Amino acid sequence: MMEDNRKLKVEGYNNLVRDSITNGIINTDRNGYESYLQLRKIKKRDSNRIDKIESDLNSLKNDINDIKSLLLNLSKNN
């Protein structure tokens, strides 16, 4: 119960309280936090997917350049 006495409502914000000892602001919106975590997880997954696609594309570019060099060498030797 002592801990609840430390928390003061922040005027104009339903989901914010101020810790009277540390003076920190605490967001008490659990649903909003869960939504934020889910969105962050989705963005991280999408970012990883894009990174993999870029890596695969660069690998394909290198492979094409290698094939191109081999074909040029073959054509010069004939």
Backbone hydrogen bonds, N-H to C=O, Kabsch-Sander energy under -0.5 kcal/mol:
donor,donor_aa,acceptor,acceptor_aa,energy
4,D,1,M,-0.5
5,N,1,M,-1.0
6,R,2,M,-0.7
6,R,3,E,-0.9
7,K,3,E,-0.5
7,K,4,D,-0.8
8,L,6,R,-0.5
8,L,18,R,-2.8
10,V,16,L,-2.0
11,E,9,K,-0.6
13,Y,10,V,-2.0
16,L,13,Y,-0.7
17,V,26,I,-2.3
18,R,8,L,-3.2
19,D,24,G,-3.0
20,S,6,R,-3.6
20,S,18,R,-0.6
23,N,19,D,-2.4
26,I,17,V,-3.3
28,T,15,N,-3.6
28,T,26,I,-0.6
30,R,28,T,-1.4
33,Y,29,D,-1.9
34,E,30,R,-2.5
35,S,31,N,-2.4
36,Y,32,G,-2.2
37,L,33,Y,-2.5
38,Q,34,E,-2.2
39,L,35,S,-2.5
40,R,36,Y,-2.6
41,K,37,L,-2.1
42,I,38,Q,-2.2
43,K,39,L,-2.6
44,K,40,R,-2.2
45,R,41,K,-2.2
46,D,42,I,-2.5
47,S,43,K,-2.5
48,N,44,K,-2.5
49,R,45,R,-2.1
50,I,46,D,-2.4
51,D,47,S,-2.5
52,K,48,N,-2.2
53,I,49,R,-2.4
54,E,50,I,-2.6
55,S,51,D,-2.2
56,D,52,K,-2.8
57,L,53,I,-2.5
58,N,54,E,-2.4
59,S,55,S,-2.2
60,L,56,D,-2.4
61,K,57,L,-2.4
62,N,58,N,-2.2
63,D,59,S,-2.4
64,I,60,L,-2.6
65,N,61,K,-2.4
66,D,62,N,-2.3
67,I,63,D,-2.5
68,K,64,I,-2.7
69,S,65,N,-2.4
70,L,66,D,-2.4
71,L,67,I,-2.6
72,L,68,K,-2.3
73,N,69,S,-2.4
74,L,70,L,-2.4
75,S,71,L,-2.5
76,K,72,L,-1.8
77,N,73,N,-1.7
78,N,74,L,-0.8
